[in-house]
Amino acid sequence: MFLVSGPDLVVETCKAGLCGTFPALNQRTSEGFEDWLKEIQDRLGDDDAPYGVNLIVHKSNPRVQADLELCVKHKVPLIITSLGAVSDLVDAVHSYGGLVFHDVIQRRHAEKAVEAGVDGVIAVAAGAGGHAGTYSPFALVSEIRDFFDGAVILSGSMSHGSHVLAAEAMGADFGYLGSHFIATTESMASDGQKDMMIKSAAKDITYTDKVTGVGANFMTESLNAASMEHAPGEMSLNEEAKAWKTIWSAGHGVGAIRDVRPTKAICEQLIAEYDAAKAKICG
């Protein structure tokens, strides 16, 4: 999660048995990014879940090559790519045994990612926080499964362990959660952002491409506060990092957030909910 996920959130998630990830650009320099990689690796043990790094593979990101080289150097277990699937990057990660999952919002993006050799496709369906698509998860997963038998990870409004089981039932292999972890004690989000998360519900989310140029879901109250002259959906902000500091993203599942909690407690609850749902349905 941009400007939200850092070493504390990643480590606590992995120690609780789930895979924690963070964007490389959450550290403002490649040198700082490497410091985070070292810290995370020092704090995680052999029995903890693997961690991952999100790389923005786009010409607008001048750091992508330097950050990729650091990921290879430190053998980051999982690389999540966004806004571009590149076979050279996939080959570099595969050289040390790492995995590459790629964010997609439609079938054509998934096809290009599979052509590039990725190990998994993250289906970012309607209702996901951040940059998201508009397709139903049923349609998106089904279309990807038409041609891809690798790992499919479903994203979009997940906030309960039973949602992960439902994702598996429709053909995905994993669930992908973000918003639920913004209001945690380990999150780098501001107190104001966490408070807004707690107060918000699905009706309080606006989907617009006017903030970053790419369609994304934001909390409407933060959109309103950022512009005194324009209604949500008509804003033009040039600096994405600056925009995301005051315009806060969340998915439709935000209504499930009731308070600020430790990451470990949320992970344990998700796992317990998943196990209970599976026992109920499968016997």
C-alpha atoms as an extended CHARMM CRD file, in Angstrom:
* protein
*
       283  EXT
         1         1  MET       CA              0.0000000000        0.0000000000        0.0000000000  PROA      1               0.0000000000
         2         2  PHE       CA              1.5370000000        3.2580000000       -1.1520000000  PROA      2               0.0000000000
         3         3  LEU       CA              2.8400000000        5.3680000000        1.7610000000  PROA      3               0.0000000000
         4         4  VAL       CA              1.2510000000        2.9270000000        4.2410000000  PROA      4               0.0000000000
         5         5  SER       CA              3.2380000000       -0.3410000000        4.3000000000  PROA      5               0.0000000000
         6         6  GLY       CA              6.6600000000       -0.4440000000        5.9280000000  PROA      6               0.0000000000
         7         7  PRO       CA              8.9340000000       -2.9150000000        7.7430000000  PROA      7               0.0000000000
         8         8  ASP       CA              6.8020000000       -3.1230000000       10.8980000000  PROA      8               0.0000000000
         9         9  LEU       CA              3.6040000000       -3.9920000000        9.0130000000  PROA      9               0.0000000000
        10        10  VAL       CA              5.4150000000       -6.4570000000        6.7270000000  PROA      10              0.0000000000
        11        11  VAL       CA              7.2400000000       -8.2260000000        9.5410000000  PROA      11              0.0000000000
        12        12  GLU       CA              4.2150000000       -8.5650000000       11.8040000000  PROA      12              0.0000000000
        13        13  THR       CA              2.1330000000       -9.9380000000        8.9250000000  PROA      13              0.0000000000
        14        14  CYS       CA              4.7710000000      -12.5240000000        8.0130000000  PROA      14              0.0000000000
        15        15  LYS       CA              5.2680000000      -13.5660000000       11.6190000000  PROA      15              0.0000000000
        16        16  ALA       CA              1.5100000000      -14.1370000000       11.8830000000  PROA      16              0.0000000000
        17        17  GLY       CA              1.6090000000      -16.5610000000        8.9400000000  PROA      17              0.0000000000
        18        18  LEU       CA              0.5120000000      -14.3680000000        6.0290000000  PROA      18              0.0000000000
        19        19  CYS       CA              2.6360000000      -12.8740000000        3.2570000000  PROA      19              0.0000000000
        20        20  GLY       CA              3.3530000000       -9.1880000000        3.8870000000  PROA      20              0.0000000000
        21        21  THR       CA              4.3770000000       -6.8750000000        1.0510000000  PROA      21              0.0000000000
        22        22  PHE       CA              5.2730000000       -3.2210000000        0.4850000000  PROA      22              0.0000000000
        23        23  PRO       CA              5.9910000000       -0.8900000000       -2.4710000000  PROA      23              0.0000000000
        24        24  ALA       CA              9.6660000000       -0.0880000000       -3.0450000000  PROA      24              0.0000000000
        25        25  LEU       CA              8.6590000000        3.5510000000       -3.5470000000  PROA      25              0.0000000000
        26        26  ASN       CA              7.4790000000        3.8050000000        0.0570000000  PROA      26              0.0000000000
        27        27  GLN       CA             11.1170000000        4.5480000000        0.7400000000  PROA      27              0.0000000000
        28        28  ARG       CA             12.0100000000        7.7390000000       -1.0690000000  PROA      28              0.0000000000
        29        29  THR       CA             15.4600000000        6.5530000000       -2.2260000000  PROA      29              0.0000000000
        30        30  SER       CA             16.9420000000        3.2550000000       -3.3890000000  PROA      30              0.0000000000
        31        31  GLU       CA             19.4430000000        3.4900000000       -0.5390000000  PROA      31              0.0000000000
        32        32  GLY       CA             16.6050000000        3.7150000000        1.9580000000  PROA      32              0.0000000000
        33        33  PHE       CA             14.8220000000        0.8720000000        0.1860000000  PROA      33              0.0000000000
        34        34  GLU       CA             17.8530000000       -1.3630000000        0.6590000000  PROA      34              0.0000000000
        35        35  ASP       CA             17.9560000000       -0.4470000000        4.3570000000  PROA      35              0.0000000000
        36        36  TRP       CA             14.3570000000       -1.6720000000        4.6420000000  PROA      36              0.0000000000
        37        37  LEU       CA             15.1900000000       -4.9310000000        2.8690000000  PROA      37              0.0000000000
        38        38  LYS       CA             18.0370000000       -5.5660000000        5.2940000000  PROA      38              0.0000000000
        39        39  GLU       CA             15.8390000000       -4.7370000000        8.2920000000  PROA      39              0.0000000000
        40        40  ILE       CA             13.0090000000       -7.0190000000        7.1710000000  PROA      40              0.0000000000
        41        41  GLN       CA             15.3720000000       -9.9120000000        6.4800000000  PROA      41              0.0000000000
        42        42  ASP       CA             17.1050000000       -9.4490000000        9.8450000000  PROA      42              0.0000000000
        43        43  ARG       CA             13.7850000000       -9.5170000000       11.6970000000  PROA      43              0.0000000000
        44        44  LEU       CA             12.2320000000      -12.5080000000        9.9100000000  PROA      44              0.0000000000
        45        45  GLY       CA             13.0900000000      -16.1060000000       10.7490000000  PROA      45              0.0000000000
        46        46  ASP       CA             12.9810000000      -19.3540000000        8.8270000000  PROA      46              0.0000000000
        47        47  ASP       CA              9.5350000000      -20.2130000000       10.2020000000  PROA      47              0.0000000000
        48        48  ASP       CA              7.9410000000      -16.9250000000        9.1320000000  PROA      48              0.0000000000
        49        49  ALA       CA              5.9720000000      -16.4600000000        5.9210000000  PROA      49              0.0000000000
        50        50  PRO       CA              7.8130000000      -14.9560000000        2.9330000000  PROA      50              0.0000000000
        51        51  TYR       CA              7.6140000000      -11.2460000000        2.1590000000  PROA      51              0.0000000000
        52        52  GLY       CA              7.2780000000       -9.3640000000       -1.1000000000  PROA      52              0.0000000000
        53        53  VAL       CA              8.0370000000       -6.0540000000       -2.8060000000  PROA      53              0.0000000000
        54        54  ASN       CA              5.8950000000       -4.1550000000       -5.2940000000  PROA      54              0.0000000000
        55        55  LEU       CA              7.7440000000       -2.5790000000       -8.2380000000  PROA      55              0.0000000000
        56        56  ILE       CA              6.0930000000       -0.0200000000      -10.5130000000  PROA      56              0.0000000000
        57        57  VAL       CA              7.3080000000       -1.0710000000      -13.9590000000  PROA      57              0.0000000000
        58        58  HSD       CA              6.6420000000        2.1150000000      -15.8790000000  PROA      58              0.0000000000
        59        59  LYS       CA              8.7180000000        4.8200000000      -17.5780000000  PROA      59              0.0000000000
        60        60  SER       CA              7.4900000000        7.2710000000      -14.9410000000  PROA      60              0.0000000000
        61        61  ASN       CA              9.4920000000        5.3580000000      -12.3120000000  PROA      61              0.0000000000
        62        62  PRO       CA             13.1960000000        6.1840000000      -12.7710000000  PROA      62              0.0000000000
        63        63  ARG       CA             14.1650000000        3.8240000000       -9.9400000000  PROA      63              0.0000000000
        64        64  VAL       CA             12.7690000000        0.5980000000      -11.3160000000  PROA      64              0.0000000000
        65        65  GLN       CA             16.1010000000       -0.8150000000      -12.5330000000  PROA      65              0.0000000000
        66        66  ALA       CA             18.0360000000        0.1650000000       -9.4160000000  PROA      66              0.0000000000
        67        67  ASP       CA             15.3460000000       -1.2270000000       -7.1320000000  PROA      67              0.0000000000
        68        68  LEU       CA             15.1320000000       -4.4410000000       -9.1640000000  PROA      68              0.0000000000
        69        69  GLU       CA             18.8800000000       -4.9330000000       -8.8120000000  PROA      69              0.0000000000
        70        70  LEU       CA             18.5330000000       -4.5770000000       -5.0460000000  PROA      70              0.0000000000
        71        71  CYS       CA             15.7190000000       -7.1320000000       -5.0240000000  PROA      71              0.0000000000
        72        72  VAL       CA             17.9500000000       -9.5590000000       -6.9170000000  PROA      72              0.0000000000
        73        73  LYS       CA             20.8820000000       -8.8090000000       -4.6170000000  PROA      73              0.0000000000
        74        74  HSD       CA             18.8180000000       -9.5650000000       -1.5190000000  PROA      74              0.0000000000
        75        75  LYS       CA             16.8080000000      -12.3590000000       -3.1670000000  PROA      75              0.0000000000
        76        76  VAL       CA             13.3850000000      -10.9760000000       -2.3240000000  PROA      76              0.0000000000
        77        77  PRO       CA             11.0580000000      -14.0270000000       -2.3770000000  PROA      77              0.0000000000
        78        78  LEU       CA              8.1280000000      -12.3550000000       -4.1590000000  PROA      78              0.0000000000
        79        79  ILE       CA              8.0240000000       -9.4430000000       -6.5890000000  PROA      79              0.0000000000
        80        80  ILE       CA              4.6780000000       -7.8530000000       -7.4270000000  PROA      80              0.0000000000
        81        81  THR       CA              4.7570000000       -5.8180000000      -10.6240000000  PROA      81              0.0000000000
        82        82  SER       CA              2.3140000000       -3.0860000000      -11.6420000000  PROA      82              0.0000000000
        83        83  LEU       CA              1.7850000000       -1.0260000000      -14.7950000000  PROA      83              0.0000000000
        84        84  GLY       CA              4.0110000000       -3.2070000000      -16.9510000000  PROA      84              0.0000000000
        85        85  ALA       CA              4.9530000000       -6.8730000000      -17.4040000000  PROA      85              0.0000000000
        86        86  VAL       CA              8.5400000000       -7.2390000000      -18.6450000000  PROA      86              0.0000000000
        87        87  SER       CA             10.1710000000      -10.5870000000      -19.4350000000  PROA      87              0.0000000000
        88        88  ASP       CA             13.6580000000       -9.3100000000      -18.5470000000  PROA      88              0.0000000000
        89        89  LEU       CA             12.4540000000       -8.4740000000      -15.0410000000  PROA      89              0.0000000000
        90        90  VAL       CA             10.8280000000      -11.8830000000      -14.7050000000  PROA      90              0.0000000000
        91        91  ASP       CA             14.0440000000      -13.5780000000      -15.8210000000  PROA      91              0.0000000000
        92        92  ALA       CA             16.0700000000      -11.5720000000      -13.2980000000  PROA      92              0.0000000000
        93        93  VAL       CA             13.8070000000      -12.6440000000      -10.4280000000  PROA      93              0.0000000000
        94        94  HSD       CA             13.7030000000      -16.2500000000      -11.6160000000  PROA      94              0.0000000000
        95        95  SER       CA             17.5250000000      -16.2910000000      -11.6650000000  PROA      95              0.0000000000
        96        96  TYR       CA             17.6000000000      -16.6280000000       -7.8680000000  PROA      96              0.0000000000
        97        97  GLY       CA             14.3560000000      -18.5980000000       -7.4730000000  PROA      97              0.0000000000
        98        98  GLY       CA             12.0150000000      -15.6940000000       -6.7630000000  PROA      98              0.0000000000
        99        99  LEU       CA              8.4010000000      -15.4440000000       -7.9260000000  PROA      99              0.0000000000
       100       100  VAL       CA              6.7150000000      -12.6850000000       -9.9150000000  PROA      100             0.0000000000
       101       101  PHE       CA              3.0100000000      -11.8410000000       -9.5710000000  PROA      101             0.0000000000
       102       102  HSD       CA              1.5040000000       -9.1450000000      -11.7800000000  PROA      102             0.0000000000
       103       103  ASP       CA             -1.4560000000       -6.8270000000      -11.1120000000  PROA      103             0.0000000000
       104       104  VAL       CA             -4.1460000000       -6.8980000000      -13.8230000000  PROA      104             0.0000000000
       105       105  ILE       CA             -7.6080000000       -5.3980000000      -14.2050000000  PROA      105             0.0000000000
       106       106  GLN       CA             -8.6240000000       -7.1120000000      -17.4520000000  PROA      106             0.0000000000
       107       107  ARG       CA             -7.9670000000      -10.2000000000      -19.5660000000  PROA      107             0.0000000000
       108       108  ARG       CA             -5.5890000000       -8.5360000000      -22.0320000000  PROA      108             0.0000000000
       109       109  HSD       CA             -3.3030000000       -7.3790000000      -19.2340000000  PROA      109             0.0000000000
       110       110  ALA       CA             -3.2560000000      -10.9210000000      -17.8860000000  PROA      110             0.0000000000
       111       111  GLU       CA             -2.4290000000      -12.3470000000      -21.3120000000  PROA      111             0.0000000000
       112       112  LYS       CA              0.5400000000       -9.9950000000      -21.6770000000  PROA      112             0.0000000000
       113       113  ALA       CA              1.7540000000      -10.8770000000      -18.1820000000  PROA      113             0.0000000000
       114       114  VAL       CA              1.5760000000      -14.6050000000      -18.9020000000  PROA      114             0.0000000000
       115       115  GLU       CA              3.4730000000      -14.0270000000      -22.1490000000  PROA      115             0.0000000000
       116       116  ALA       CA              6.1890000000      -12.3260000000      -20.0830000000  PROA      116             0.0000000000
       117       117  GLY       CA              6.4850000000      -15.4540000000      -17.9410000000  PROA      117             0.0000000000
       118       118  VAL       CA              5.0100000000      -14.3710000000      -14.6150000000  PROA      118             0.0000000000
       119       119  ASP       CA              4.2550000000      -16.9930000000      -11.9800000000  PROA      119             0.0000000000
       120       120  GLY       CA              0.9850000000      -15.5130000000      -10.8570000000  PROA      120             0.0000000000
       121       121  VAL       CA             -1.6840000000      -13.0080000000      -11.8440000000  PROA      121             0.0000000000
       122       122  ILE       CA             -3.3130000000      -10.7020000000       -9.3130000000  PROA      122             0.0000000000
       123       123  ALA       CA             -6.8850000000      -10.0570000000      -10.4370000000  PROA      123             0.0000000000
       124       124  VAL       CA             -7.6370000000       -6.5680000000       -9.1370000000  PROA      124             0.0000000000
       125       125  ALA       CA            -11.4200000000       -6.5760000000       -9.3510000000  PROA      125             0.0000000000
       126       126  ALA       CA            -14.1190000000       -4.0060000000       -8.6470000000  PROA      126             0.0000000000
       127       127  GLY       CA            -14.0290000000       -2.5530000000       -5.1540000000  PROA      127             0.0000000000
       128       128  ALA       CA            -10.3130000000       -2.9980000000       -4.5150000000  PROA      128             0.0000000000
       129       129  GLY       CA             -8.4100000000       -0.2150000000       -2.8100000000  PROA      129             0.0000000000
       130       130  GLY       CA             -5.8490000000        1.8180000000       -4.7180000000  PROA      130             0.0000000000
       131       131  HSD       CA             -5.5450000000        1.4090000000       -8.4730000000  PROA      131             0.0000000000
       132       132  ALA       CA             -8.3590000000       -0.9860000000       -9.2890000000  PROA      132             0.0000000000
       133       133  GLY       CA            -10.4990000000       -2.3500000000      -12.0890000000  PROA      133             0.0000000000
       134       134  THR       CA            -14.2360000000       -2.3030000000      -12.5600000000  PROA      134             0.0000000000
       135       135  TYR       CA            -14.9690000000       -5.9240000000      -13.4770000000  PROA      135             0.0000000000
       136       136  SER       CA            -16.8300000000       -8.3400000000      -11.2480000000  PROA      136             0.0000000000
       137       137  PRO       CA            -14.4540000000      -10.8060000000       -9.5620000000  PROA      137             0.0000000000
       138       138  PHE       CA            -16.5120000000      -13.6630000000      -11.0260000000  PROA      138             0.0000000000
       139       139  ALA       CA            -15.9830000000      -12.4070000000      -14.5650000000  PROA      139             0.0000000000
       140       140  LEU       CA            -12.3240000000      -11.4600000000      -14.1160000000  PROA      140             0.0000000000
       141       141  VAL       CA            -11.2290000000      -14.7370000000      -12.5330000000  PROA      141             0.0000000000
       142       142  SER       CA            -13.1970000000      -16.7690000000      -15.0640000000  PROA      142             0.0000000000
       143       143  GLU       CA            -11.6360000000      -14.9840000000      -18.0220000000  PROA      143             0.0000000000
       144       144  ILE       CA             -8.1270000000      -15.4480000000      -16.6390000000  PROA      144             0.0000000000
       145       145  ARG       CA             -8.7500000000      -19.1280000000      -15.9670000000  PROA      145             0.0000000000
       146       146  ASP       CA             -9.7260000000      -19.5560000000      -19.6330000000  PROA      146             0.0000000000
       147       147  PHE       CA             -6.0420000000      -19.5420000000      -20.5670000000  PROA      147             0.0000000000
       148       148  PHE       CA             -3.9270000000      -19.5590000000      -17.3720000000  PROA      148             0.0000000000
       149       149  ASP       CA             -3.4640000000      -22.4610000000      -14.9560000000  PROA      149             0.0000000000
       150       150  GLY       CA             -0.8600000000      -20.7380000000      -12.7630000000  PROA      150             0.0000000000
       151       151  ALA       CA             -1.4770000000      -18.9050000000       -9.5050000000  PROA      151             0.0000000000
       152       152  VAL       CA             -4.4070000000      -16.4700000000       -9.4830000000  PROA      152             0.0000000000
       153       153  ILE       CA             -4.7110000000      -14.0540000000       -6.5830000000  PROA      153             0.0000000000
       154       154  LEU       CA             -8.0050000000      -12.2020000000       -6.1590000000  PROA      154             0.0000000000
       155       155  SER       CA             -8.2180000000       -8.6490000000       -4.8650000000  PROA      155             0.0000000000
       156       156  GLY       CA            -11.3130000000       -6.5770000000       -4.2170000000  PROA      156             0.0000000000
       157       157  SER       CA            -13.2220000000       -5.7620000000       -1.0050000000  PROA      157             0.0000000000
       158       158  MET       CA            -11.8720000000       -8.6920000000        0.9960000000  PROA      158             0.0000000000
       159       159  SER       CA            -12.1290000000       -8.1570000000        4.7540000000  PROA      159             0.0000000000
       160       160  HSD       CA            -13.0820000000      -11.5540000000        6.2120000000  PROA      160             0.0000000000
       161       161  GLY       CA            -11.4600000000      -14.9780000000        6.1780000000  PROA      161             0.0000000000
       162       162  SER       CA            -14.5250000000      -16.4460000000        4.4770000000  PROA      162             0.0000000000
       163       163  HSD       CA            -13.8910000000      -14.1120000000        1.5310000000  PROA      163             0.0000000000
       164       164  VAL       CA            -10.6060000000      -15.9080000000        0.8630000000  PROA      164             0.0000000000
       165       165  LEU       CA            -12.4220000000      -19.2460000000        0.8470000000  PROA      165             0.0000000000
       166       166  ALA       CA            -14.9690000000      -17.7820000000       -1.5810000000  PROA      166             0.0000000000
       167       167  ALA       CA            -12.1210000000      -16.6720000000       -3.8400000000  PROA      167             0.0000000000
       168       168  GLU       CA            -10.8090000000      -20.2290000000       -3.8950000000  PROA      168             0.0000000000
       169       169  ALA       CA            -14.2770000000      -21.5520000000       -4.6760000000  PROA      169             0.0000000000
       170       170  MET       CA            -14.5320000000      -19.3470000000       -7.7740000000  PROA      170             0.0000000000
       171       171  GLY       CA            -11.1460000000      -20.4520000000       -9.0920000000  PROA      171             0.0000000000
       172       172  ALA       CA             -8.5240000000      -18.2690000000       -7.4250000000  PROA      172             0.0000000000
       173       173  ASP       CA             -5.6850000000      -19.6590000000       -5.3230000000  PROA      173             0.0000000000
       174       174  PHE       CA             -5.1910000000      -16.8190000000       -2.8480000000  PROA      174             0.0000000000
       175       175  GLY       CA             -6.8540000000      -13.7130000000       -1.4770000000  PROA      175             0.0000000000
       176       176  TYR       CA             -5.1920000000      -10.2850000000       -1.5420000000  PROA      176             0.0000000000
       177       177  LEU       CA             -6.0690000000       -7.7920000000        1.2070000000  PROA      177             0.0000000000
       178       178  GLY       CA             -4.9420000000       -4.1990000000        1.6410000000  PROA      178             0.0000000000
       179       179  SER       CA             -7.4560000000       -1.7970000000        3.1560000000  PROA      179             0.0000000000
       180       180  HSD       CA             -7.9790000000       -3.9730000000        6.2230000000  PROA      180             0.0000000000
       181       181  PHE       CA             -4.3590000000       -3.3720000000        7.2390000000  PROA      181             0.0000000000
       182       182  ILE       CA             -4.3260000000        0.4260000000        6.9430000000  PROA      182             0.0000000000
       183       183  ALA       CA             -5.9340000000        0.8620000000       10.3600000000  PROA      183             0.0000000000
       184       184  THR       CA             -3.2910000000       -1.1410000000       12.2210000000  PROA      184             0.0000000000
       185       185  THR       CA             -0.8640000000       -0.0260000000       14.8850000000  PROA      185             0.0000000000
       186       186  GLU       CA              2.0530000000       -0.9160000000       12.5910000000  PROA      186             0.0000000000
       187       187  SER       CA              0.7410000000        0.9750000000        9.5490000000  PROA      187             0.0000000000
       188       188  MET       CA              2.4790000000        4.1850000000        8.4790000000  PROA      188             0.0000000000
       189       189  ALA       CA             -0.8890000000        5.8420000000        7.8020000000  PROA      189             0.0000000000
       190       190  SER       CA             -1.6220000000        9.0040000000        9.7530000000  PROA      190             0.0000000000
       191       191  ASP       CA             -4.0500000000        9.0290000000       12.6530000000  PROA      191             0.0000000000
       192       192  GLY       CA             -6.4100000000       11.0860000000       10.4960000000  PROA      192             0.0000000000
       193       193  GLN       CA             -6.3670000000        8.4730000000        7.7530000000  PROA      193             0.0000000000
       194       194  LYS       CA             -6.9940000000        5.6650000000       10.2230000000  PROA      194             0.0000000000
       195       195  ASP       CA             -9.8710000000        7.5800000000       11.8160000000  PROA      195             0.0000000000
       196       196  MET       CA            -11.4490000000        8.1510000000        8.3940000000  PROA      196             0.0000000000
       197       197  MET       CA            -11.1210000000        4.4310000000        7.6230000000  PROA      197             0.0000000000
       198       198  ILE       CA            -13.0400000000        3.5930000000       10.7820000000  PROA      198             0.0000000000
       199       199  LYS       CA            -15.8270000000        6.0510000000        9.9470000000  PROA      199             0.0000000000
       200       200  SER       CA            -16.2080000000        5.0270000000        6.2980000000  PROA      200             0.0000000000
       201       201  ALA       CA            -18.3450000000        2.4410000000        4.5100000000  PROA      201             0.0000000000
       202       202  ALA       CA            -18.6310000000        1.3110000000        0.9020000000  PROA      202             0.0000000000
       203       203  LYS       CA            -20.8880000000        4.2640000000        0.0950000000  PROA      203             0.0000000000
       204       204  ASP       CA            -18.0630000000        6.6000000000        1.0660000000  PROA      204             0.0000000000
       205       205  ILE       CA            -15.6910000000        5.4110000000       -1.6810000000  PROA      205             0.0000000000
       206       206  THR       CA            -15.2730000000        7.2240000000       -5.0210000000  PROA      206             0.0000000000
       207       207  TYR       CA            -13.6900000000        5.6630000000       -8.1070000000  PROA      207             0.0000000000
       208       208  THR       CA            -11.8100000000        8.1810000000      -10.2640000000  PROA      208             0.0000000000
       209       209  ASP       CA             -8.8340000000        8.5050000000      -12.5920000000  PROA      209             0.0000000000
       210       210  LYS       CA             -8.4810000000       12.2470000000      -11.9830000000  PROA      210             0.0000000000
       211       211  VAL       CA             -6.0190000000       11.9440000000       -9.1030000000  PROA      211             0.0000000000
       212       212  THR       CA             -3.2540000000        9.8880000000      -10.6890000000  PROA      212             0.0000000000
       213       213  GLY       CA             -4.4200000000        9.3340000000      -14.2640000000  PROA      213             0.0000000000
       214       214  VAL       CA             -5.3040000000        5.7060000000      -13.4880000000  PROA      214             0.0000000000
       215       215  GLY       CA             -8.6490000000        4.5780000000      -12.0740000000  PROA      215             0.0000000000
       216       216  ALA       CA             -8.4900000000        4.1420000000       -8.3060000000  PROA      216             0.0000000000
       217       217  ASN       CA            -10.7570000000        4.0570000000       -5.2650000000  PROA      217             0.0000000000
       218       218  PHE       CA            -10.4470000000        6.8650000000       -2.7160000000  PROA      218             0.0000000000
       219       219  MET       CA            -12.3350000000        7.8780000000        0.4030000000  PROA      219             0.0000000000
       220       220  THR       CA            -14.7360000000       10.5800000000       -0.7220000000  PROA      220             0.0000000000
       221       221  GLU       CA            -14.2010000000       12.7110000000        2.3710000000  PROA      221             0.0000000000
       222       222  SER       CA            -10.4900000000       13.0060000000        1.6070000000  PROA      222             0.0000000000
       223       223  LEU       CA            -11.2610000000       13.9370000000       -2.0130000000  PROA      223             0.0000000000
       224       224  ASN       CA            -13.6020000000       16.6770000000       -0.8260000000  PROA      224             0.0000000000
       225       225  ALA       CA            -11.0420000000       18.0060000000        1.6460000000  PROA      225             0.0000000000
       226       226  ALA       CA             -8.3630000000       18.1840000000       -1.0600000000  PROA      226             0.0000000000
       227       227  SER       CA            -10.3770000000       20.3990000000       -3.4100000000  PROA      227             0.0000000000
       228       228  MET       CA            -12.4840000000       23.3560000000       -2.4100000000  PROA      228             0.0000000000
       229       229  GLU       CA            -13.4970000000       24.1320000000       -5.9880000000  PROA      229             0.0000000000
       230       230  HSD       CA            -14.0580000000       20.7790000000       -7.6930000000  PROA      230             0.0000000000
       231       231  ALA       CA            -16.2980000000       17.8440000000       -7.0140000000  PROA      231             0.0000000000
       232       232  PRO       CA            -14.6910000000       14.3970000000       -6.6290000000  PROA      232             0.0000000000
       233       233  GLY       CA            -13.7030000000       13.0150000000       -9.9920000000  PROA      233             0.0000000000
       234       234  GLU       CA            -12.7210000000       16.4240000000      -11.4650000000  PROA      234             0.0000000000
       235       235  MET       CA             -9.4160000000       16.9620000000       -9.6940000000  PROA      235             0.0000000000
       236       236  SER       CA             -6.0460000000       17.3230000000      -11.4310000000  PROA      236             0.0000000000
       237       237  LEU       CA             -2.9490000000       16.6560000000       -9.2980000000  PROA      237             0.0000000000
       238       238  ASN       CA              0.4670000000       16.3040000000      -10.8920000000  PROA      238             0.0000000000
       239       239  GLU       CA              2.5450000000       14.8160000000       -8.1270000000  PROA      239             0.0000000000
       240       240  GLU       CA              1.2290000000       11.3770000000       -7.2120000000  PROA      240             0.0000000000
       241       241  ALA       CA              3.1750000000       10.9880000000       -3.9700000000  PROA      241             0.0000000000
       242       242  LYS       CA              1.9840000000       14.3920000000       -2.8050000000  PROA      242             0.0000000000
       243       243  ALA       CA             -1.5740000000       13.5220000000       -3.7520000000  PROA      243             0.0000000000
       244       244  TRP       CA             -1.6360000000       10.2340000000       -1.8330000000  PROA      244             0.0000000000
       245       245  LYS       CA             -0.4980000000       11.9660000000        1.3630000000  PROA      245             0.0000000000
       246       246  THR       CA             -3.7990000000       13.8040000000        1.6390000000  PROA      246             0.0000000000
       247       247  ILE       CA             -6.1240000000       11.8840000000       -0.7050000000  PROA      247             0.0000000000
       248       248  TRP       CA             -6.5530000000        8.5210000000        0.9580000000  PROA      248             0.0000000000
       249       249  SER       CA             -7.3690000000        5.2740000000       -0.7530000000  PROA      249             0.0000000000
       250       250  ALA       CA             -9.5300000000        2.4170000000        0.4880000000  PROA      250             0.0000000000
       251       251  GLY       CA            -11.5780000000       -0.3990000000       -0.9890000000  PROA      251             0.0000000000
       252       252  HSD       CA            -15.2720000000       -1.1560000000       -0.6380000000  PROA      252             0.0000000000
       253       253  GLY       CA            -14.5110000000       -3.4600000000        2.2840000000  PROA      253             0.0000000000
       254       254  VAL       CA            -13.6700000000       -0.4750000000        4.4780000000  PROA      254             0.0000000000
       255       255  GLY       CA            -16.9710000000       -0.8540000000        6.3290000000  PROA      255             0.0000000000
       256       256  ALA       CA            -15.6030000000       -3.8830000000        8.1660000000  PROA      256             0.0000000000
       257       257  ILE       CA            -12.9780000000       -1.7650000000        9.9410000000  PROA      257             0.0000000000
       258       258  ARG       CA            -14.1300000000       -0.8450000000       13.4340000000  PROA      258             0.0000000000
       259       259  ASP       CA            -10.9600000000        0.2410000000       15.2530000000  PROA      259             0.0000000000
       260       260  VAL       CA             -7.1690000000        0.3760000000       15.1120000000  PROA      260             0.0000000000
       261       261  ARG       CA             -5.7520000000       -3.0490000000       15.9300000000  PROA      261             0.0000000000
       262       262  PRO       CA             -2.3970000000       -4.8290000000       15.9550000000  PROA      262             0.0000000000
       263       263  THR       CA             -1.5380000000       -6.5560000000       12.6880000000  PROA      263             0.0000000000
       264       264  LYS       CA             -1.0900000000       -9.8690000000       14.4720000000  PROA      264             0.0000000000
       265       265  ALA       CA             -4.6560000000       -9.7610000000       15.8130000000  PROA      265             0.0000000000
       266       266  ILE       CA             -6.0970000000       -9.1010000000       12.3500000000  PROA      266             0.0000000000
       267       267  CYS       CA             -4.0960000000      -11.9360000000       10.8020000000  PROA      267             0.0000000000
       268       268  GLU       CA             -5.1420000000      -14.3750000000       13.5170000000  PROA      268             0.0000000000
       269       269  GLN       CA             -8.7850000000      -13.3890000000       13.0610000000  PROA      269             0.0000000000
       270       270  LEU       CA             -8.6210000000      -13.8260000000        9.2690000000  PROA      270             0.0000000000
       271       271  ILE       CA             -7.0790000000      -17.2800000000        9.6480000000  PROA      271             0.0000000000
       272       272  ALA       CA             -9.6840000000      -18.3100000000       12.2500000000  PROA      272             0.0000000000
       273       273  GLU       CA            -12.5200000000      -17.0270000000       10.0430000000  PROA      273             0.0000000000
       274       274  TYR       CA            -11.1470000000      -18.9050000000        7.0460000000  PROA      274             0.0000000000
       275       275  ASP       CA            -10.8640000000      -22.1510000000        9.0340000000  PROA      275             0.0000000000
       276       276  ALA       CA            -14.3890000000      -21.7570000000       10.4460000000  PROA      276             0.0000000000
       277       277  ALA       CA            -15.8860000000      -21.0640000000        7.0120000000  PROA      277             0.0000000000
       278       278  LYS       CA            -14.0960000000      -24.0550000000        5.5150000000  PROA      278             0.0000000000
       279       279  ALA       CA            -15.2720000000      -26.3320000000        8.3130000000  PROA      279             0.0000000000
       280       280  LYS       CA            -18.8510000000      -25.1250000000        7.8930000000  PROA      280             0.0000000000
       281       281  ILE       CA            -18.9450000000      -25.6660000000        4.1580000000  PROA      281             0.0000000000
       282       282  CYS       CA            -16.7090000000      -28.7070000000        3.8060000000  PROA      282             0.0000000000
       283       283  GLY       CA            -17.6080000000      -30.4350000000        7.0300000000  PROA      283             0.0000000000
